Amino acid sequence: MDNLESIPKLLASFRSRTLSPVEVLRQTIARIDAINPRINALTTLCLDRANEEARLSEDRYMRREALPLDGLPFAAKDLLDTEGVRTTYGSALFRDHIPTADAEAVARLRRAGAILVGKSATHEFGWGITTSSALHGPTHNPWDTSRVPGGSSGGSAAALAAGLVPLALGSDTGGSIRIPSAFCGTAGLKPSRGRVPTDGAFALASSLDHVGPMTRSAADLPLALAVLDGTYRPGRTASAPDPALLRGLRVLVVEDLHTVPLAPDHHSVFTEACNLLAGHGAEIIERAWPGPTRPDPYGILAPTLNAEARLRHQTSLGLYPGRAAEYSPDVRRRIELAAQYRLREYVEAAQRRAEFVAAFGGLLSDADVLLTPVSAVGPVAIGTDTVFHEGQRMDIRNAVMGYIAPQSLSGLPAAVIRAGFDSQRMPVGAQLTVQFGRDARLLQLSAVFELVLGGASPGWPDIVGSGLPNDR
């Protein structure tokens, strides 16, 4: 047993003393040394402190005083402050920034005994979906290192897919947990808005920001969420995923929310997922959007996110335009383009948002869970932001954002699991959404869906040249 095991199994091995936190951290460091140079998932490490904390964790197990996540290595997205550990927000503007306190989500994991090993790469200021910055360079997708991992929590997802850590923290404003989870074949949760504190996380757009857990599989998410949202209770254990839960489950599919047609292989994965769920007794309910016109969630999200983000950089931080030259070119362009959104457009978007959220919530009142894709296409090559789709060159954002915008706008909880693979053998994700506050139920269903859809197959990428045994 090693650090590639599930979180419950890893913690059980610590309690039975068949494995120690010190030993697992040693394995973690070996994998980081061998693999991270290939994928650039972790940008700042804190291994001396981690080694000391692993020894303290081992002592607690010896005294039978273990904490809920004692000895579990984790990475925190570089948008989350970490006491005494460099936190750059992916930007040269903060290359030497060392916070004096942990973000609340980081603090909660550490108080539960989890061991921070380092910071995971983010797109600069979380404002992009490819995870690249002028300061750290690009992060590589472990399934195909020529491709992006998605973003902006791409470092967290890549670290999980490569087996560097079993748990990572991400943030999600416009899909930043969900997109990389889909592109890297891992699991991620955007919780109900406000369920996990965002204190100490760099704000991109304050009315949309979320912080949430990311793991290798959906079954690993519940314990992490319970610690993060304060609902953990000693002795409570999660039951194994049971496909019987699908019998009679109302699974909603709304084709009108597929704002960009799926690529043929992605369409096949989604169709097969629905068929598999139906084969286990789920009721697939197809509904049309209730409004007179097809919804445009990205058209509402864009002015909201851009206006709030630009205001923060210009007014709250005072960095723009005085230090504009120090931004990555793509983020600087986004700030410049955001200037087109005036107060009128922001207010109009707020009105449209309220109408959209009401209609979106109404759809969910007729079902147990909404099932949607995460992206119309797979991840693009590093160095490009476009993909050839539907006979034309398209910005990757346009192929993705419409699928994740509804949950961002509404604040409803959404989880992403691996649903299959495309024709290039890249992971394809599926997104589950439930009503507000039903996060625990969402994670229960996510684990069942992942099991039924075969999300754990065919294992994990073998990082060629790592010098380590093939991953499973």
C-alpha positions in Angstrom: 0.0 0.0 0.0 1.3 3.5 -0.9 0.2 7.1 -1.5 -1.7 6.1 -4.6 -4.4 4.4 -2.5 -7.7 6.0 -1.7 -7.9 8.4 1.2 -10.0 6.0 3.4 -7.6 3.1 2.8 -4.6 5.3 3.4 -5.9 6.6 6.7 -6.9 3.1 7.7 -3.4 1.9 7.1 -2.1 4.6 9.4 -4.5 3.5 12.1 -3.5 -0.1 11.8 0.2 0.9 11.6 0.7 -1.1 8.4 2.0 2.2 6.9 3.2 5.3 8.6 2.8 9.0 7.7 6.6 9.3 7.5 6.8 6.5 5.0 4.1 7.9 2.8 5.6 11.3 2.8 8.9 9.8 1.8 7.1 8.1 -1.1 5.3 11.4 -1.9 8.6 13.3 -2.1 10.1 10.6 -4.4 7.2 10.9 -6.8 7.4 14.7 -6.7 11.2 14.6 -7.4 10.7 12.1 -10.3 7.5 13.4 -11.9 7.0 17.1 -11.1 9.8 18.3 -13.4 7.8 16.7 -16.3 4.5 18.3 -15.5 5.2 21.4 -13.4 2.1 20.8 -11.2 3.7 22.0 -7.9 5.5 25.4 -7.9 6.6 25.8 -4.3 7.4 23.0 -1.9 7.6 23.0 1.9 9.1 19.6 2.6 11.2 20.3 5.6 8.1 21.4 7.6 6.2 18.5 6.1 8.7 16.0 7.3 8.4 17.4 10.8 4.6 17.3 10.7 4.7 13.7 9.5 6.8 12.7 12.5 4.3 14.5 14.8 1.5 12.7 13.0 3.1 9.4 13.5 3.4 10.1 17.2 -0.3 10.8 17.4 -1.1 7.5 15.8 1.2 5.8 18.3 -0.7 7.5 21.2 -4.1 6.7 19.5 -4.8 10.5 19.3 -5.0 10.7 15.5 -6.8 13.6 13.9 -9.4 13.1 11.1 -6.9 13.5 8.2 -3.7 12.8 10.2 -0.7 12.3 8.0 -2.5 12.8 4.6 -0.3 14.8 2.2 -2.1 17.6 0.3 -1.4 20.5 -2.1 -3.0 23.9 -2.0 -3.7 25.9 -5.1 -1.4 28.9 -5.3 -4.3 31.3 -5.0 -4.8 30.2 -1.3 -2.6 31.8 1.3 -0.3 29.5 3.3 1.5 30.6 6.4 5.2 30.8 5.9 5.0 29.3 2.4 5.4 31.4 -0.8 2.1 32.2 -2.4 2.4 34.0 -5.7 -1.2 33.8 -7.1 0.6 32.6 -10.3 1.9 36.2 -10.9 5.3 37.8 -11.0 3.7 40.7 -9.1 3.7 38.4 -6.0 6.8 36.3 -6.7 8.2 36.9 -3.2 4.9 37.0 -1.3 4.9 34.9 1.9 1.6 35.1 3.9 1.6 35.3 7.7 -1.6 33.2 7.9 -3.3 30.2 6.2 -6.4 30.6 4.1 -9.3 29.2 6.2 -9.7 26.1 4.0 -5.9 25.4 4.3 -6.1 25.9 8.1 -9.0 23.5 8.4 -7.1 20.7 6.6 -4.0 21.3 8.7 -5.9 21.4 11.9 -7.3 18.0 10.9 -3.8 16.7 10.6 -3.3 16.9 6.8 0.2 17.8 5.8 0.8 20.5 3.2 3.6 19.5 0.8 3.4 22.5 -1.5 1.5 24.9 -3.7 -0.1 23.8 -7.0 0.1 25.8 -10.1 -2.6 28.2 -11.1 -3.3 30.4 -14.1 -2.2 33.9 -13.2 -4.7 35.3 -10.6 -7.0 32.3 -11.5 -8.0 34.2 -14.7 -7.7 31.5 -17.3 -8.5 27.9 -18.1 -5.1 26.6 -19.3 -2.9 27.0 -16.2 0.0 29.0 -17.5 1.8 32.0 -16.2 4.8 34.1 -17.1 6.2 33.4 -13.6 5.9 29.6 -13.5 5.4 28.6 -17.1 2.8 26.0 -18.3 1.5 23.0 -16.4 1.3 19.8 -18.4 -1.5 17.3 -18.5 -0.2 13.9 -17.2 -2.2 12.0 -19.8 -0.5 13.9 -22.6 2.2 16.3 -21.6 1.8 18.3 -24.8 -1.6 19.4 -23.6 -3.0 21.7 -21.0 -4.5 20.3 -17.8 -7.3 22.9 -17.8 -7.6 25.7 -15.3 -7.2 27.6 -13.3 -6.8 24.8 -10.7 -4.7 22.8 -13.3 -1.8 22.2 -10.9 -4.0 20.5 -8.4 -5.7 18.3 -11.0 -2.4 17.4 -12.6 -0.8 16.6 -9.3 -3.7 14.2 -8.5 -3.6 12.5 -11.8 0.1 12.0 -11.5 -0.2 10.6 -8.0 1.8 13.3 -6.4 -0.8 13.8 -3.6 -4.1 12.2 -2.7 -5.8 15.5 -1.9 -5.7 19.0 -3.2 -7.5 22.3 -2.8 -8.8 24.3 -5.7 -11.0 27.3 -6.3 -13.8 27.8 -8.7 -15.1 31.1 -10.1 -15.9 30.1 -13.6 -15.2 26.3 -13.6 -11.7 26.4 -12.2 -12.1 23.1 -10.2 -14.4 21.4 -12.7 -12.6 22.0 -16.0 -9.2 20.6 -14.9 -10.9 17.7 -13.1 -12.5 16.8 -16.4 -9.4 17.3 -18.5 -7.2 15.3 -16.0 -9.7 12.5 -15.3 -9.9 13.3 -11.5 -12.8 14.3 -9.2 -13.6 17.7 -8.0 -16.4 19.6 -6.1 -17.6 23.1 -6.4 -19.6 23.2 -3.2 -22.8 25.2 -2.6 -21.7 28.8 -2.5 -20.6 29.8 1.0 -20.3 26.2 2.3 -16.5 26.3 2.4 -15.0 29.6 3.5 -13.1 31.6 0.9 -11.2 33.7 3.5 -7.6 33.9 2.5 -8.2 32.9 -1.1 -7.3 35.4 -3.8 -10.7 36.8 -5.0 -11.2 36.8 -8.8 -14.9 37.7 -8.8 -16.4 37.9 -5.3 -20.0 37.0 -6.2 -18.8 33.8 -8.0 -15.8 32.5 -6.0 -15.8 29.1 -4.4 -13.2 26.9 -2.7 -13.5 23.1 -2.8 -11.7 19.8 -2.6 -10.2 17.8 -5.4 -9.2 14.1 -5.3 -8.4 11.2 -7.5 -11.9 9.7 -7.2 -15.3 10.8 -6.1 -15.3 8.4 -3.2 -12.4 10.4 -1.6 -14.3 13.7 -1.6 -16.8 13.3 1.3 -14.3 13.2 4.1 -12.4 16.2 2.7 -15.6 18.2 2.4 -16.7 17.2 6.0 -13.5 18.7 7.3 -13.7 21.8 5.1 -17.3 22.6 5.8 -17.2 21.8 9.6 -19.6 18.9 9.4 -17.1 16.2 10.3 -18.1 13.9 13.2 -15.9 11.2 14.7 -16.9 7.7 13.9 -18.9 8.6 10.9 -17.8 6.5 7.9 -19.0 6.7 4.3 -20.7 3.7 2.9 -19.3 2.0 -0.3 -21.0 3.2 -3.5 -24.1 1.2 -4.1 -25.5 1.0 -7.7 -28.9 0.2 -6.1 -29.2 3.9 -5.4 -29.8 4.4 -9.1 -33.1 2.5 -9.1 -35.8 5.1 -9.7 -33.3 8.0 -9.5 -34.5 10.9 -11.7 -31.6 12.1 -13.8 -32.3 15.3 -15.7 -30.8 16.0 -19.2 -31.4 19.4 -20.7 -30.0 19.5 -24.3 -30.7 23.2 -24.4 -27.9 23.6 -21.9 -25.4 22.1 -24.4 -24.7 25.5 -25.7 -21.9 24.3 -28.0 -22.5 20.9 -29.8 -20.4 18.1 -28.4 -17.6 16.7 -30.5 -18.7 13.2 -31.8 -16.5 11.2 -29.4 -17.6 13.4 -26.4 -21.2 12.9 -27.5 -20.7 9.2 -27.5 -19.3 9.2 -24.0 -22.2 11.3 -22.7 -24.8 9.1 -24.5 -23.2 5.9 -23.2 -23.2 7.4 -19.7 -27.0 8.0 -19.9 -27.5 4.4 -21.2 -25.4 2.9 -18.4 -27.3 4.8 -15.8 -30.6 3.8 -17.3 -29.5 0.2 -17.4 -29.0 0.3 -13.6 -32.6 1.6 -13.1 -32.2 5.4 -13.4 -34.9 7.4 -15.1 -33.4 9.7 -17.7 -35.7 12.7 -17.9 -35.2 15.0 -20.9 -36.5 18.5 -20.6 -36.4 21.7 -22.7 -35.3 25.0 -21.2 -38.4 26.7 -19.9 -37.8 30.1 -21.5 -38.8 31.2 -25.0 -35.2 31.3 -26.2 -32.1 29.0 -25.7 -30.2 30.1 -22.6 -26.9 31.9 -22.8 -25.2 31.3 -19.4 -21.8 32.3 -20.6 -23.2 35.5 -22.0 -24.3 36.3 -18.4 -21.2 35.1 -16.7 -18.7 37.0 -18.8 -19.7 40.6 -18.0 -20.2 39.6 -14.3 -16.8 37.9 -13.9 -14.9 40.4 -16.0 -16.3 43.5 -14.4 -15.8 42.3 -10.9 -12.2 41.1 -11.7 -11.2 44.3 -13.3 -12.6 46.4 -10.5 -10.5 44.3 -8.0 -7.2 44.8 -9.9 -7.8 48.4 -10.6 -9.4 49.6 -7.4 -9.0 47.1 -4.5 -5.4 46.1 -5.4 -4.3 49.2 -7.2 -2.1 47.1 -9.5 -3.7 48.1 -12.8 -2.8 50.1 -14.9 0.3 51.2 -13.0 1.9 47.8 -13.1 0.3 46.4 -16.2 3.6 45.5 -17.8 4.2 42.9 -15.1 1.0 40.9 -15.9 1.1 37.9 -18.2 0.1 39.0 -21.7 -3.1 37.0 -21.7 -4.3 38.2 -18.4 -3.4 41.8 -19.2 -5.6 41.4 -22.4 -8.5 40.1 -20.3 -8.3 43.2 -18.0 -8.2 45.5 -21.1 -11.2 43.7 -22.7 -13.1 43.8 -19.4 -13.1 47.6 -19.8 -15.9 47.2 -22.3 -18.3 46.1 -19.6 -19.7 49.3 -18.0 -22.0 49.6 -15.1 -25.0 49.3 -17.4 -23.8 45.9 -18.8 -23.1 44.7 -15.2 -26.5 45.6 -14.0 -28.2 44.1 -17.0 -26.2 40.9 -16.4 -27.3 40.9 -12.8 -30.9 41.1 -13.9 -30.4 38.3 -16.4 -28.6 36.3 -13.8 -31.5 36.4 -11.4 -33.9 35.3 -14.2 -31.6 32.5 -15.3 -31.0 31.2 -11.8 -34.7 31.0 -11.1 -35.4 29.0 -14.3 -32.3 26.8 -13.6 -33.5 26.0 -10.1 -36.9 25.3 -11.3 -35.6 22.6 -13.6 -33.9 20.9 -10.7 -37.1 20.8 -8.7 -38.3 18.1 -11.1 -35.4 15.8 -10.7 -32.8 14.4 -8.3 -29.7 15.3 -10.2 -28.8 17.2 -13.4 -26.2 15.5 -15.7 -24.3 17.6 -18.1 -21.0 17.5 -20.0 -18.1 19.7 -18.8 -16.7 20.6 -22.2 -17.5 20.1 -25.9 -13.9 19.1 -26.6 -10.8 17.8 -25.0 -7.8 19.9 -23.8 -5.9 21.9 -26.3 -2.2 21.8 -26.9 0.0 23.9 -24.7 0.6 27.3 -26.3 -2.7 27.7 -28.0 -6.1 28.8 -26.8 -8.1 27.6 -29.8 -9.5 24.3 -31.1 -10.8 23.3 -34.5 -14.5 22.3 -33.8 -17.6 22.2 -35.9 -15.7 23.1 -39.0 -14.2 26.3 -37.6 -11.4 27.6 -35.3 -12.9 28.3 -31.9 -11.6 29.7 -28.7 -11.4 26.9 -26.1 -13.3 29.1 -23.6 -16.3 29.1 -25.9 -16.3 25.3 -26.1 -16.2 25.0 -22.3 -17.7 27.9 -20.4 -21.3 27.5 -21.4 -21.3 24.1 -19.7 -20.0 25.3 -16.4 -21.5 28.8 -16.2 -25.0 27.7 -14.9 -23.5 26.3 -11.7 -21.2 29.3 -11.3 -24.1 31.8 -11.7 -26.4 29.9 -9.4 -24.0 28.8 -6.6 -25.5 25.3 -6.8 -23.2 22.4 -5.9 -21.6 20.6 -8.8 -19.2 17.7 -8.9 -17.1 16.3 -11.8 -16.2 12.7 -12.3 -14.5 10.8 -15.1 -17.1 9.4 -17.5 -14.9 7.8 -20.1 -12.3 8.6 -22.8 -12.3 10.3 -26.1 -10.8 9.1 -29.4 -7.4 10.4 -28.4 -7.5 8.5 -25.1 -7.9 11.6 -23.1 -10.4 11.7 -20.1 -13.9 13.0 -20.6 -15.7 14.4 -17.5 -19.3 14.5 -16.5 -20.9 17.1 -14.3 -23.5 16.4 -11.6 -25.6 19.2 -10.1 -28.1 19.1 -7.3 -30.2 21.6 -5.3 -28.5 24.1 -3.0 -27.1 22.6 0.2 -27.4 19.0 -0.9 -23.6 18.6 -1.2 -23.4 15.3 0.8 -26.1 13.7 -1.4 -24.2 15.0 -4.5 -21.0 13.2 -3.4 -22.9 10.0 -2.7 -24.4 10.0 -6.2 -21.0 11.0 -7.7 -19.3 8.0 -6.3 -22.1 5.7 -7.6 -22.0 7.3 -11.1 -18.2 7.0 -11.2 -18.5 3.3 -10.3 -21.2 2.6 -12.9 -19.6 4.6 -15.6 -16.3 2.8 -15.1 -14.6 6.1 -14.2 -11.7 4.3 -12.5 -10.7 2.5 -15.7 -8.2 2.2 -17.2 -6.4 3.5 -14.2 -3.9 6.4 -14.3 -1.3 7.7 -16.8 2.1 6.2 -16.8 4.5 9.1 -16.7 7.2 7.7 -19.0 10.7 8.3 -17.7 9.7 8.9 -14.1 11.7 5.9 -13.0 8.8 4.7 -10.9 6.6 1.7 -11.3 3.7 2.0 -13.7 0.7 3.7 -12.1 -2.5 1.9 -11.6 
